[in-house]
Amino acid sequence: LGKTLESLREEVSEREKAQDKLKHFNAVLRAVRNINQLITKEKDRGRLLEGACENIVKAEGYRCAWVALFDDSRNLVAGAQAGLGGDFGRLLDMLSSGGSVPCVRKAMSDKRLVVIENPAESCKECPLSGRHPGSGALALRLEHGGKIWGVLTASVPVSFVKDKEEQSLFKELVEDLAFALHDIEMTDKKRRAE
């Protein structure tokens, strides 16, 4: 009887984990869908990035999201966020004055996904690192056609940060945004040329 109770507890625990994972991935898929809809409609870079961050957080798949855009000399030119409030301003000030944080440094120097399991430990100099206990972070540079626009970073529950499906969906989301930034730039160039 003791083993049966223990095996039932384990089974219930596994089912709860599976339900949590399904709920999380449905939220992330909603965010991806909503952002893709936004991409088809929004042709203003600032509103696109703000809307993307808001959709990432609003779908409840991620706890916060932020974007930092840089020019070719790696100077900060724009930022957008959701779920961070005033702390994001401190990060932008740091980036504007030439400072950096680990996720930005890693993402800008390597096209691979940056996975941070414990931001409070790994990113001590970042003003956002302790913002969401129990969360990890994913960061990836926004790149399309050889041009790097910046970095998108999102806080994700630590139980999902190393999940390959999670990472794949995040990469897709970042690639879609990078393509949209490319498209906006090309449209602006064409408009100026005309």
Secondary structure, 3 states (H helix, E strand, C coil): CHHHHHHHHHHHHHHHHHHHHHHHHHHHHHHHHHHHHHHHHCCCHHHHHHHHHHHHHHCCCCCEEEEEEECCCCCEEEEEEECCCCHHHHHHHHHHCCCCCHHHHHHHHCCCCEEECCHHHHCCCCCCCCCCCCEEEEEEEEEECCEEEEEEEEEEECCCCCCHHHHHHHHHHHHHHHHHHHHHHHHHHHHHHC
